[in-house]
């Protein structure tokens, strides 16, 4: 177990309203869909405070196999009965990812009822999930003062970033520098769909009329249209071939 950074106030969009993202984001089909996950919202934290249990935030990307096997009722009971458990698609809720910044997914984050991170496990093997949950339950039940001490220590050592301004031109310059003119997309090597970047570039093109911007978007989308990555059932594209 290791402590995460405390989350700044207020909670991000806890009313459940997700920020707009590109229509290419696929609908998820989870191997662990039998678990009764809550929707992200203020009610999750209120329920955790009322029941005096931690919040279990589960972040997992489209195409992942999930961390909770359907054939493990004991793990399902732990999640549903001993946590206020919420599942979040990081592509649909980038605000939640930006707030907690686990460094990757699938990820399990154990949160206090006030939103601060008590512990997290990134890319944990599914066989270790049950032990992780049991340890978190034991810590919150038997050693709450230790948990709070670690959370508060992390809060005391956190260094907030200085405020700064960045313009649309700066964002475009960064995207242009990362653009792969040969294969499309951004960066080198393995690439992921970048719906937020493409959405920004489309808006930037509408406002600037710069044909180079439109060309970047077209070159980045064309591989999806010609490769076997389209989700015929739910629409959009998969993150992995």
NUPAMI-537666 format. One line per 2 residues: number of its first residue (from 0); their letters; for each residue x, y, z of N, C-alpha, C, O, CB. Coordinates in steps of 0.2 Angstrom, whole numbers, plus 2048, in hexadecimal, padded with zeros to 3 digits. Glycine has a CB too. Layout:
residues N
NUM	A	X/Y/Z/X/Y/Z/X/Y/Z/X/Y/Z/X/Y/Z | ...
END
This chain:
residues 241
0	XX	804/7FA/800/800/800/800/804/806/800/809/806/804/7FB/800/806 | 802/80B/7FC/806/811/7FC/801/817/7FC/7FC/816/7F8/80C/812/7F7
2	XX	803/81C/7FF/7FE/822/7FF/7FE/826/7F9/804/827/7F6/7FF/826/805 | 7F8/828/7F7/7F8/82C/7F1/7F8/834/7F3/7F8/835/7F9/7F2/82B/7EC
4	XX	7F8/838/7EE/7F8/83F/7F0/7F1/841/7F2/7EC/83F/7EF/7FB/843/7EA | 7F0/846/7F6/7E9/848/7F8/7E6/84C/7F2/7E9/84F/7EF/7EA/84D/7FE
6	XX	7E0/84B/7F2/7DC/84E/7EC/7DA/855/7EE/7D8/856/7F4/7D6/84A/7EA | 7DB/85A/7EA/7D9/861/7EB/7D1/861/7EB/7CE/85D/7E8/7DC/865/7E6
8	XX	7CF/866/7EF/7C8/867/7EF/7C6/86C/7E9/7CA/870/7E7/7C6/86A/7F6 | 7C0/86C/7E6/7BB/867/7E8/7BB/861/7E4/7BF/860/7E0/7B4/86A/7E7
10	XX	7B7/85C/7E6/7B7/856/7E2/7B5/857/7DB/7B1/85C/7D9/7B2/851/7E5 | 7B8/854/7D6/7B7/855/7CF/7B0/853/7CC/7AF/84D/7CC/7BC/853/7CB
12	XX	7AC/858/7CA/7A6/856/7C7/7A2/850/7CA/7A0/84C/7C7/7A7/854/7BF | 7A1/851/7D1/79E/84B/7D4/797/84B/7D3/793/846/7D5/7A0/84C/7DB
14	XX	794/850/7CF/78D/84F/7CE/78B/84A/7C9/786/849/7C7/78A/856/7CC | 791/847/7C6/790/841/7C1/790/844/7BA/790/840/7B6/78A/83E/7C2
16	XX	790/84A/7B9/791/84D/7B2/798/84C/7AF/79C/850/7B2/78E/854/7B2 | 799/848/7AA/79F/847/7A7/7A1/84D/7A2/79C/84F/79F/7A0/840/7A4
18	XX	7A7/84F/7A2/7A9/854/79D/7A8/851/796/7A9/84B/795/7B0/857/79E | 7A7/855/791/7A7/853/78A/7AD/850/788/7B3/852/789/7A5/859/786
20	XX	7AC/84A/785/7B2/847/781/7B0/845/77B/7AA/845/779/7B5/841/786 | 7B5/842/777/7B3/841/770/7AF/83B/76F/7AF/836/774/7BA/83F/76C
22	XX	7AB/83B/76A/7A6/835/769/7A9/82F/768/7A6/829/768/7A1/837/763 | 7B0/82F/766/7B3/828/765/7B4/824/76B/7B7/81E/76A/7BA/82A/761
24	XX	7B3/826/771/7B4/823/777/7AF/81D/777/7A9/81E/777/7B3/827/77D | 7B2/817/778/7AD/811/778/7AA/80F/77E/7AC/811/784/7B1/80B/776
26	XX	7A4/80C/77E/7A1/809/784/7A5/803/786/7A7/7FF/782/799/808/782 | 7A5/803/78D/7A9/7FD/790/7A5/7F7/791/79F/7F8/793/7AC/7FF/796
28	XX	7A8/7F1/790/7A5/7EB/792/7A9/7E8/797/7AF/7E6/795/7A3/7E7/78C | 7A7/7E7/79D/7AC/7E5/7A3/7AB/7DD/7A4/7A6/7DB/7A4/7AB/7E9/7A9
30	XX	7B1/7DA/7A5/7B1/7D3/7A8/7AE/7D3/7AF/7AB/7CE/7B1/7B8/7D0/7A8 | 7AF/7D9/7B3/7AC/7D9/7BA/7A6/7DD/7BA/7A4/7E0/7BF/7B2/7DD/7BE
32	XX	7A1/7DC/7B5/79B/7E0/7B5/796/7DE/7BA/791/7E1/7BC/798/7E0/7AE | 797/7D8/7BD/792/7D6/7C2/793/7DA/7C9/78E/7D9/7CD/794/7CE/7C4
34	XX	798/7DD/7CA/799/7E1/7D0/794/7E7/7D0/794/7EA/7CA/7A0/7E3/7D1 | 791/7E9/7D5/78C/7EE/7D5/790/7F5/7D6/791/7F7/7DC/787/7EE/7DB
36	XX	793/7F8/7D1/797/7FE/7D2/792/804/7D2/78D/804/7CF/79C/7FE/7CC | 795/809/7D6/791/80F/7D6/793/814/7D0/799/813/7CE/792/812/7DD
38	XX	78F/819/7CF/791/81E/7CA/795/823/7CE/794/825/7D4/78B/821/7C7 | 79A/826/7CB/79E/82B/7CE/79A/831/7CF/796/834/7CB/7A4/82D/7C9
40	XX	79A/833/7D5/796/839/7D8/797/83A/7DF/79A/836/7E3/78F/838/7D6 | 794/840/7E1/794/842/7E8/791/83D/7ED/794/83C/7F3/791/848/7EA
42	XX	78C/839/7EA/789/834/7EE/78E/82E/7F1/78C/82C/7F6/783/831/7EA | 793/82D/7ED/797/828/7EF/79B/82A/7F5/79C/825/7FA/79C/826/7E9
44	XX	79D/830/7F5/7A1/832/7FB/79C/833/801/79E/832/807/7A5/839/7FA | 796/835/800/791/836/806/790/82F/808/78F/82E/80E/78B/839/803
46	XX	78F/82A/804/78E/823/806/794/820/80A/793/81D/80F/78C/81E/800 | 79A/822/808/7A0/81F/80C/7A0/822/813/7A2/81F/817/7A6/821/808
48	XX	79E/829/813/79E/82C/81A/799/829/81E/79A/828/824/79D/834/819 | 793/828/81B/78E/825/81F/78F/81E/822/78E/81D/828/787/825/81B
50	XX	792/81A/81E/793/813/81F/79A/812/823/79C/80D/825/793/80F/819 | 79E/818/823/7A5/818/826/7A9/812/822/7AC/80E/826/7A5/816/82D
52	XX	7A9/812/81C/7AD/80E/818/7B1/812/813/7AF/818/811/7A9/808/814 | 7B7/810/810/7BA/813/80B/7B7/813/804/7B3/80E/803/7C2/811/80A
54	XX	7B9/817/800/7B7/817/7F9/7BC/813/7F5/7C2/814/7F6/7B6/81E/7F6 | 7B9/80F/7F1/7BD/80B/7EC/7BC/80D/7E5/7B7/80C/7E2/7BC/803/7ED
56	XX	7C1/811/7E2/7C1/814/7DC/7C4/80F/7D7/7CA/80E/7D8/7C4/81B/7DB | 7C1/80C/7D2/7C4/808/7CD/7C4/80B/7C6/7BF/80D/7C3/7BF/801/7CD
58	XX	7CA/80C/7C4/7CB/80F/7BD/7CE/80A/7B9/7D2/806/7BA/7D0/815/7BE | 7CA/809/7B3/7CC/804/7AE/7CA/806/7A7/7C5/809/7A6/7C9/7FD/7AF
60	XX	7CF/805/7A2/7CE/808/79B/7CA/803/797/7CA/7FD/799/7D5/809/798 | 7C7/805/792/7C4/800/78D/7C9/7FB/78A/7CF/7FD/789/7C1/804/787
62	XX	7C7/7F5/78A/7CB/7F0/787/7CE/7EC/78C/7D1/7E7/78B/7D0/7F3/782 | 7CE/7EE/792/7D2/7EB/798/7CE/7E5/79A/7C8/7E5/799/7D3/7EF/79E
64	XX	7D1/7E0/79D/7CD/7DA/79F/7CA/7DB/7A6/7C6/7D7/7A8/7D2/7D4/7A0 | 7CB/7E0/7A9/7C8/7E1/7B0/7CD/7DE/7B5/7D1/7DA/7B4/7C1/7DF/7B0
66	XX	7CB/7E0/7BB/7CF/7DD/7C1/7CB/7D8/7C5/7CD/7D5/7CA/7D1/7E3/7C6 | 7C4/7D8/7C4/7C0/7D5/7C8/7BC/7CF/7C4/7B8/7D0/7C0/7BA/7D9/7CC
68	XX	7BE/7C9/7C5/7BC/7C3/7C2/7B5/7C2/7C4/7B3/7C2/7CA/7C0/7BD/7C2 | 7B0/7C0/7BF/7A9/7BF/7C1/7A8/7B9/7C5/7A3/7B9/7C9/7A5/7BE/7BA
70	XX	7AD/7B5/7C5/7AC/7AF/7C9/7AF/7AF/7D0/7B0/7AA/7D3/7B0/7A9/7C6 | 7B0/7B5/7D3/7B3/7B6/7DA/7AE/7BA/7DE/7AE/7C0/7DF/7B9/7BA/7D9
72	XX	7A8/7B6/7E0/7A3/7BA/7E4/7A6/7BD/7EB/7A3/7C1/7ED/79E/7B5/7E6 | 7AB/7BA/7EE/7AE/7BD/7F4/7B1/7C4/7F3/7B0/7C8/7F7/7B4/7B8/7F7
74	XX	7B4/7C4/7ED/7B7/7CB/7EB/7B1/7D0/7EA/7B1/7D6/7EC/7BC/7CB/7E5 | 7AC/7CD/7E7/7A6/7D2/7E5/7A3/7D4/7EC/7A1/7DA/7EC/7A1/7CE/7E1
76	XX	7A3/7D0/7F1/7A0/7D2/7F7/7A4/7D7/7FB/7A1/7DB/7FE/79F/7CB/7FB | 7AA/7D6/7FA/7AF/7DB/7FE/7AE/7E2/7FA/7AD/7E7/7FE/7B6/7D9/7FD
78	XX	7AE/7E2/7F4/7AD/7E8/7F0/7A6/7EC/7F2/7A6/7F2/7F4/7AE/7E7/7E9 | 7A1/7E8/7F2/79A/7EB/7F3/799/7EC/7FA/795/7F1/7FB/795/7E6/7F0
80	XX	79B/7E8/7FF/799/7E9/806/79E/7ED/80A/79C/7F0/80F/798/7E2/809 | 7A4/7ED/808/7A9/7F0/80C/7AC/7F7/80A/7B0/7FA/80D/7AF/7EC/80E
82	XX	7AA/7F9/804/7AC/7FF/801/7A6/803/7FE/7A0/800/7FC/7B1/7FE/7FB | 7A6/809/7FC/7A2/80D/7F8/7A6/80D/7F1/7AA/811/7F0/7A0/814/7FA
84	XX	7A4/808/7ED/7A8/806/7E7/7A5/80A/7E1/79F/80A/7E0/7A8/7FF/7E6 | 7A9/80D/7DD/7A7/810/7D7/7AC/80F/7D2/7B2/80E/7D3/7A7/818/7D8
86	XX	7AA/80E/7CC/7AD/80C/7C6/7AD/812/7C1/7A8/815/7C0/7AB/805/7C2 | 7B3/814/7BE/7B4/819/7BA/7B8/817/7B4/7BD/814/7B4/7B7/81F/7BD
88	XX	7B5/819/7AE/7B8/818/7A7/7BD/81F/7A7/7BA/824/7A6/7B3/818/7A2 | 7C3/81E/7A7/7C8/824/7A6/7C7/828/7A0/7C9/82E/7A0/7CF/822/7A7
90	XX	7C5/825/79B/7C4/828/794/7BE/82D/795/7BD/832/791/7C3/823/78F | 7B9/82B/799/7B3/82F/799/7B3/834/79F/7B0/839/79F/7AD/82A/79A
92	XX	7B8/832/7A4/7B8/837/7A9/7C0/839/7AA/7C3/837/7AF/7B6/834/7B0 | 7C3/83D/7A5/7CA/83F/7A6/7CB/843/7AC/7D0/844/7AE/7CC/842/7A0
94	XX	7C5/847/7AE/7C6/84B/7B4/7C8/847/7BA/7CB/849/7BE/7BF/84F/7B5 | 7C5/841/7BB/7C6/83D/7C1/7CD/83A/7C0/7D1/83A/7C5/7C1/837/7C1
96	XX	7D0/838/7BA/7D6/836/7B9/7DB/83C/7BB/7E0/83B/7BE/7D8/834/7B2 | 7DA/842/7B9/7DE/848/7BA/7DF/849/7C1/7E4/84B/7C4/7DC/84E/7B6
98	XX	7D9/848/7C5/7D9/84A/7CC/7DD/845/7D0/7E1/847/7D4/7D2/84A/7CE | 7DD/83E/7CF/7E0/839/7D3/7E7/837/7D0/7EB/835/7D3/7DC/834/7D4
100	XX	7E7/838/7C9/7EE/836/7C6/7F1/830/7C8/7F7/830/7CB/7F3/83C/7C6 | 7EE/82A/7C7/7F1/824/7CA/7F7/821/7C6/7FB/81D/7C8/7EC/81E/7CA
102	XX	7F9/824/7C0/7FE/822/7BC/7FD/81D/7B7/802/81A/7B4/804/820/7C1 | 7F7/81B/7B7/7F5/815/7B2/7EF/812/7B4/7EC/814/7BA/7FB/810/7B1
104	XX	7ED/80D/7B0/7E7/809/7B2/7E7/802/7AF/7EB/802/7AA/7E0/80D/7B0 | 7E4/7FD/7B1/7DF/7FE/7B6/7E2/7FF/7BD/7E7/7FE/7BF/7DB/7F7/7B7
106	XX	7DE/803/7C1/7E1/805/7C8/7DB/805/7CD/7D5/806/7CB/7E3/80C/7C7 | 7DD/803/7D3/7D8/804/7D9/7DB/809/7DD/7E1/809/7DF/7D8/7FD/7DC
108	XX	7D7/80E/7DF/7D8/813/7E4/7D4/812/7EA/7CD/812/7E9/7D8/81A/7E1 | 7D6/813/7F0/7D2/813/7F6/7D2/81A/7F8/7D8/81D/7FA/7D5/80E/7FB
110	XX	7CC/81D/7F9/7CC/824/7FA/7C8/825/801/7C4/820/803/7C8/827/7F5 | 7CA/82A/805/7C6/82C/80B/7BF/82F/808/7BE/831/802/7CA/831/80F
112	XX	7BB/830/80D/7B4/833/80B/7B5/83A/809/7B0/83D/806/7B0/832/811 | 7BB/83D/80B/7BC/844/809/7BF/844/802/7C1/84A/800/7BF/848/80E
114	XX	7C0/83F/7FF/7C3/83F/7F8/7CB/83E/7F8/7CE/83D/7F3/7C2/845/7F5 | 7CE/83E/7FE/7D5/83D/7FE/7D7/836/7FD/7D4/831/7FF/7D8/840/804
116	XX	7DD/835/7FA/7DF/82E/7F8/7E3/82B/7FE/7E8/82E/801/7E4/82E/7F2 | 7E1/825/800/7E4/821/805/7E9/81C/803/7EE/81B/806/7DF/81E/80A
118	XX	7E8/819/7FD/7EC/814/7FA/7EA/813/7F3/7E4/815/7F1/7EC/80D/7FE | 7EE/810/7EF/7ED/80E/7E8/7F1/809/7E6/7F6/807/7E8/7EE/815/7E3
120	XX	7EE/805/7E1/7F2/7FF/7DE/7F0/800/7D6/7EB/800/7D4/7EF/7F8/7E0 | 7F6/801/7D2/7F5/802/7CB/7F8/7FB/7C8/7FD/7F8/7C9/7FA/808/7C9
122	XX	7F3/7F9/7C3/7F5/7F3/7BF/7F6/7ED/7C4/7FB/7E9/7C2/7FB/7F4/7BA | 7F2/7EC/7C9/7F3/7E7/7CD/7F1/7E0/7CA/7EC/7E0/7C7/7EF/7E8/7D4
124	XX	7F4/7DB/7CB/7F2/7D4/7C8/7EB/7D3/7CB/7EA/7D3/7D2/7F7/7CF/7CA | 7E7/7D0/7C8/7E0/7CE/7CA/7E0/7CA/7D0/7DC/7CA/7D5/7DC/7CB/7C5
126	XX	7E5/7C5/7D0/7E6/7C0/7D6/7E7/7C4/7DC/7E6/7C1/7E2/7EB/7BB/7D4 | 7EA/7CA/7DC/7EC/7CE/7E2/7E7/7D2/7E5/7E7/7D6/7EA/7F2/7D1/7E1
128	XX	7E1/7D3/7E1/7DC/7D8/7E3/7D9/7D6/7E9/7D8/7DB/7ED/7D7/7D8/7DD | 7D7/7D0/7EA/7D4/7CE/7F1/7D8/7D0/7F7/7D6/7D3/7FC/7D2/7C7/7F1
130	XX	7DF/7CF/7F6/7E3/7D0/7FC/7E4/7D8/7FD/7E4/7DA/803/7EA/7CD/7FB | 7E4/7DB/7F8/7E4/7E3/7F8/7DE/7E5/7FC/7DF/7EA/800/7E5/7E6/7F1
132	XX	7D8/7E3/7FA/7D2/7E5/7FD/7D2/7E4/804/7D0/7E8/808/7CC/7E2/7F9 | 7D4/7DE/806/7D4/7DB/80D/7D8/7E0/811/7D7/7E2/817/7D6/7D4/80D
134	XX	7DE/7E1/80E/7E3/7E6/812/7E0/7ED/813/7E1/7EF/818/7EA/7E6/80E | 7DD/7EF/80E/7DA/7F6/80F/7D4/7F6/814/7D3/7FB/818/7D7/7F8/808
136	XX	7D0/7F1/814/7CB/7F0/819/7CD/7F0/820/7CB/7F3/824/7C6/7EA/817 | 7D3/7EC/821/7D6/7EB/827/7D9/7F2/82A/7D8/7F3/82F/7DB/7E6/827
138	XX	7DC/7F5/825/7DF/7FB/827/7DA/801/829/7DB/804/82E/7E3/7FE/821 | 7D5/801/826/7CF/806/827/7CC/804/82D/7C9/808/831/7CB/807/821
140	XX	7CB/7FD/82F/7C7/7FB/835/7CB/7FB/83B/7C9/7FE/840/7C5/7F4/833 | 7D2/7F9/83A/7D6/7F8/840/7DB/7FD/842/7DD/7FE/847/7D9/7F1/840
142	XX	7DD/801/83C/7E2/806/83D/7E0/80D/839/7E4/80F/835/7E9/803/83A | 7DA/80F/83B/7D8/815/838/7DD/81B/839/7DE/820/834/7D1/817/83A
144	XX	7E0/81B/83F/7E5/821/840/7EB/821/83C/7EE/826/83A/7E7/821/848 | 7ED/81A/83A/7F3/81A/836/7F1/81C/82F/7F5/81F/82B/7F5/812/836
146	XX	7EB/81A/82C/7E9/81C/826/7E9/824/825/7EB/827/821/7E2/819/824 | 7E6/827/82A/7E5/82E/82A/7EC/832/82B/7ED/837/828/7E0/831/830
148	XX	7F0/82F/82F/7F7/832/82F/7FB/832/829/7FE/837/827/7FB/82E/834 | 7FA/82C/825/7FD/82C/81E/7FA/831/819/7FD/834/815/7FD/825/81C
150	XX	7F3/831/81A/7F0/836/815/7F2/83D/817/7F3/841/812/7E8/835/816 | 7F2/83F/81D/7F4/846/81F/7FB/847/81E/7FD/84D/81C/7F2/847/826
152	XX	7FF/842/81F/806/843/81D/807/845/816/80B/849/814/80B/83D/81F | 804/841/812/804/842/80A/802/849/809/804/84D/804/800/83D/806
154	XX	7FC/84B/80C/7FA/852/80B/7FF/857/80D/7FF/85D/80A/7F3/853/80F | 802/856/812/807/85B/815/80D/85C/811/811/861/811/809/859/81C
156	XX	80F/856/80D/815/856/809/814/858/801/818/859/7FD/819/850/809 | 80D/859/800/80B/85A/7F9/80D/862/7F7/80D/866/7FB/804/859/7F8
158	XX	810/863/7F1/812/869/7EF/80D/86B/7E9/80E/869/7E4/819/869/7ED | 809/870/7EB/804/872/7E5/808/875/7E0/80D/879/7E1/7FF/877/7E8
160	XX	806/874/7DA/809/877/7D4/807/87F/7D3/801/881/7D5/807/874/7CD | 80C/882/7D1/80A/88A/7D0/806/88A/7CB/806/887/7C6/811/88D/7CF
162	XX	801/88F/7CB/7FD/891/7C6/800/894/7C0/805/897/7C0/7F7/895/7C8 | 7FD/892/7BA/800/895/7B4/7FB/894/7AE/7F6/891/7AF/806/891/7B1
164	XX	7FC/898/7A9/7F7/899/7A4/7FA/896/79E/800/896/79C/7F5/8A0/7A2 | 7F6/892/79A/7F8/88F/793/7F2/891/78E/7EC/890/790/7F9/888/794
166	XX	7F4/893/788/7F0/895/783/7EF/88F/77E/7F2/88A/77E/7F2/89B/780 | 7E9/890/77A/7E8/88B/775/7EE/88A/770/7EF/884/76E/7E1/88D/771
168	XX	7F1/88F/76F/7F7/88E/76A/7FC/88A/76D/800/887/769/7FA/895/769 | 7FD/88B/774/802/886/777/800/87F/777/805/87B/775/803/888/77E
170	XX	7FA/87E/778/7F8/877/777/7F8/874/770/7FB/86E/76F/7F0/876/77A | 7F7/878/76B/7F7/876/764/7FF/875/763/800/870/75F/7F4/87B/760
172	XX	803/879/765/80A/878/764/80D/871/766/811/86E/763/80E/87E/766 | 80A/870/76C/80C/869/770/80A/863/76C/80D/85E/76B/80A/869/777
174	XX	803/864/769/801/85E/765/804/85E/75F/805/858/75C/7F9/860/764 | 806/863/75B/809/863/755/810/860/756/812/85C/751/80A/86A/752
176	XX	814/862/75B/81A/85F/75C/81A/857/75D/81F/854/75C/81E/862/762 | 814/855/760/814/84E/762/811/84A/75C/811/844/75C/810/84D/768
178	XX	80E/84D/757/80B/84A/752/80F/846/74D/815/848/74C/807/84F/74D | 80D/840/74C/811/83B/748/80E/83C/741/809/839/73F/810/834/74A
180	XX	812/83F/73C/80F/841/735/80F/83A/731/80C/83A/72C/813/846/732 | 813/835/733/813/82F/72F/80D/82A/730/80A/828/72C/81A/82B/730
182	XX	80C/829/737/807/824/738/801/827/73C/7FC/824/73D/80A/81F/73D | 801/82E/73D/7FC/831/740/7FC/830/748/800/82C/74A/7F5/82E/73E
184	XX	7F8/834/74C/7F8/833/753/7FD/837/756/800/83C/752/7F9/82C/755 | 7FF/837/75C/803/83B/760/808/837/764/806/832/767/7FF/840/764
186	XX	80E/839/763/814/835/767/816/830/762/815/82F/75C/811/832/76D | 81B/82B/765/81E/826/761/81C/81F/764/81A/81F/76A/825/827/760
188	XX	81D/81A/760/81C/813/763/814/812/764/810/814/760/81F/813/76A | 813/80E/769/80C/80D/76A/808/813/76B/80A/817/76F/80B/808/770
190	XX	802/814/768/7FE/81A/769/7F7/818/76B/7F5/812/76A/7FD/81E/762 | 7F3/81C/76E/7ED/81C/770/7E8/821/76D/7EB/826/76B/7EC/81C/778
192	XX	7E2/81F/76D/7DD/825/76A/7DE/82A/76F/7DE/829/775/7D6/822/769 | 7DE/830/76C/7DE/836/771/7D8/83B/76F/7D9/840/76C/7E5/83A/76F
194	XX	7D2/839/772/7CC/83D/770/7CD/844/772/7CA/848/76F/7C6/839/773 | 7CF/845/778/7D0/84C/77A/7D4/850/776/7D3/856/775/7D2/84C/782
196	XX	7DA/84E/774/7DE/851/76F/7DB/853/769/7DB/858/766/7E5/84E/76E | 7D8/84E/766/7D4/84E/75F/7CF/853/760/7CD/857/75B/7D2/848/75D
198	XX	7CB/853/765/7C5/858/766/7C8/85F/767/7C5/863/764/7C1/856/76D | 7CE/860/76A/7D1/866/76B/7D3/869/764/7D1/86F/762/7D7/866/76F
200	XX	7D6/864/760/7D8/866/759/7D3/868/754/7D3/86D/750/7DD/861/756 | 7CD/865/755/7C7/866/751/7C5/86D/752/7C3/871/74E/7C2/861/752
202	XX	7C4/86F/759/7C2/875/75B/7C7/87B/759/7C5/880/757/7C1/876/762 | 7CD/879/759/7D3/87E/757/7D2/87F/750/7D4/885/74E/7DA/87B/759
204	XX	7D1/87A/74C/7D0/87B/745/7CA/87F/743/7CB/883/73F/7CF/874/741 | 7C5/87E/747/7BF/882/745/7C0/88A/746/7BE/88E/743/7B9/880/74A
206	XX	7C4/88B/74B/7C6/892/74D/7CB/895/749/7CB/89B/748/7C7/892/755 | 7D0/891/747/7D6/894/743/7D5/893/73C/7D8/897/738/7DC/890/746
208	XX	7D2/88D/73A/7D1/88C/733/7D8/889/730/7D9/889/72A/7CF/892/72F | 7DC/887/734/7E3/885/732/7E2/87E/72F/7E0/879/733/7E8/885/738
210	XX	7E4/87D/729/7E3/876/726/7E8/871/728/7E6/86B/728/7E3/877/71E | 7ED/873/72B/7F2/86E/72E/7EF/86B/734/7F0/865/735/7F8/872/730
212	XX	7EB/86E/738/7E7/86B/73D/7E2/866/73B/7E2/861/73E/7E4/871/742 | 7DE/868/736/7DA/863/733/7DD/85D/731/7DB/857/732/7D5/866/72E
214	XX	7E3/85E/72E/7E7/858/72B/7E9/854/731/7EA/84D/730/7ED/85B/727 | 7EB/856/736/7EE/853/73C/7E8/84E/73F/7E9/848/740/7F0/857/742
216	XX	7E2/851/73F/7DC/84D/742/7DB/847/73D/7DA/842/73F/7D6/852/743 | 7DA/849/736/7D9/844/731/7DE/83E/731/7DC/838/731/7D8/847/72A
218	XX	7E4/840/732/7EA/83B/732/7E9/836/738/7EB/831/738/7F1/83E/731 | 7E7/839/73D/7E7/835/744/7E1/831/744/7E1/82C/747/7E7/83A/74A
220	XX	7DB/833/740/7D5/82F/741/7D5/829/73B/7D2/824/73C/7CF/833/740 | 7D8/82A/736/7D8/826/730/7DA/81F/732/7D7/81A/730/7DD/828/72B
222	XX	7E0/81E/736/7E2/817/738/7DC/813/73C/7DB/80D/73B/7E8/817/73C | 7D8/817/740/7D3/813/743/7CD/811/73E/7CA/80B/73F/7CF/818/748
224	XX	7CC/814/739/7C7/812/734/7C9/80D/730/7C5/809/72D/7C5/818/730 | 7D0/80C/72F/7D2/806/72B/7D5/800/72F/7D6/7FB/72C/7D8/809/726
226	XX	7D5/801/735/7D8/7FB/739/7D2/7F8/73D/7CD/7FB/73E/7DD/7FE/73E | 7D3/7F1/73F/7CE/7EE/743/7CD/7F0/74A/7CE/7EC/74E/7CF/7E6/742
228	XX	7CC/7F6/74B/7CC/7F9/752/7C5/7FB/754/7C4/7FE/759/7D1/7FE/753 | 7C0/7FB/74F/7BA/7FE/750/7B5/7FA/754/7B5/7F3/753/7B6/800/749
230	XX	7B2/7FC/759/7AD/7F9/75D/7A7/7F9/759/7A3/7FE/75A/7AD/7FB/764 | 7A5/7F3/756/79F/7F3/752/799/7F3/756/793/7F6/754/79F/7ED/74D
232	XX	799/7F1/75C/793/7F0/760/792/7F7/764/78C/7F9/764/794/7EB/766 | 797/7FA/767/795/800/76B/798/807/767/796/80C/76A/799/7FF/771
234	XX	79B/806/762/79E/80C/75E/7A5/80E/761/7A7/80B/766/799/812/75F | 7A8/812/75E/7AF/815/760/7B4/810/75E/7B3/80B/75A/7AF/816/767
236	XX	7BA/810/762/7BF/80B/760/7C2/809/767/7C1/80C/76C/7C5/80F/75C | 7C5/803/766/7C8/800/76C/7CF/803/76D/7D2/805/768/7C9/7F8/76B
238	XX	7D2/803/773/7D8/805/775/7DE/801/772/7E3/803/771/7D9/807/77C | 7DC/7FA/772/7E1/7F5/770/7DE/7F1/76A/7D8/7F0/769/7E3/7F1/776
240	X	7E3/7EF/766/7E1/7EA/760/7E1/7E3/763/7DF/7DF/75F/7E6/7EB/75A
END
